[in-house]
Amino acid sequence: MIEPKHNRLKRASALAVMAAVAVLISGCPRGQDPSAVPSETVPAATARDPVQSVLAADVELAAGDSETLRAARASGIIAAAVDCERPPMCFRDEYGVARGFEPDLLKFIASALGAKINIVLPGDPAAVISAPSVPNNAHASVVYYYSAATGPLAFAISGDAGFKNAVALVIAHLYDTGAYGGIYKNWHKPL
């Protein structure tokens, strides 16, 4: 008895899906020995997003042997001290969650560095990033915003120089790609 065509197609499709899943699970190109595949060189948090993966290689170069970045990735969290009484820069919603321009900017930065952001109160000793800061203060700082009303605003970086370089690189990337403008427009509506 000849099997109906639609059953053959279903079976062939199922076999193709199973083969694809097997390749994905093994992480190897078809027919390649798993031990021959190079290990992943970008943080797992950024490897899923192609744009972030390209940026990840540059972040690694900028960070060098940053102990601050290594500790942040190990914990999965970058603590940022932000005054959330300055809407639209930062404010707390009805659930106490930090919202605004700075939290969104910090979320992108943390993601690009392979971690998540935790907005803490100003003065928290766990914070490695603080905002707003006056550029060139006692801590290394990275300018992220300028307006005639505020002048330059910066993140004070209390981590090592490699961490500061990585944060500066991500902010420059945001400007270069236009993503910064998108974050800005979400919170600063034109008059």
C-alpha angles and dihedrals in degrees: 000000000000117000115237114258095241090055091051090050092049091049092046090048091049091050091049091050091049091050091049091049091050091053092048093048093050091044089220132121112248112289096005122127110248092228090058094061112098116241119256112276100192127067113271091238092062100034092081094058114064094206091050091045091059090048091046093068091053091046090054091053093046094046095048108177095344111173090192092057092044090053092047092052092046091054094035090226137097111195115216123187109216131170101232097193095088111083128221090021092053135341138152119250124219089281095051094253116144110245135173143068098314096047091049091048091048092049090057092046093050091047091052089050092052100256143081127255125245113194109214133178119278111272095030106147091216092065117107092178125047130185141232101025134162109247117254094022123149091285122059107268138197119205112230105162140029133182134156089245097051105021114213118343121197143182112245107222115206093179126088127294093263090057091049090050091050093050091048090050093052092050090049088050090053090054094044094051097041092241090119090061090053092052090046094050091052090064106022108058116197115250 
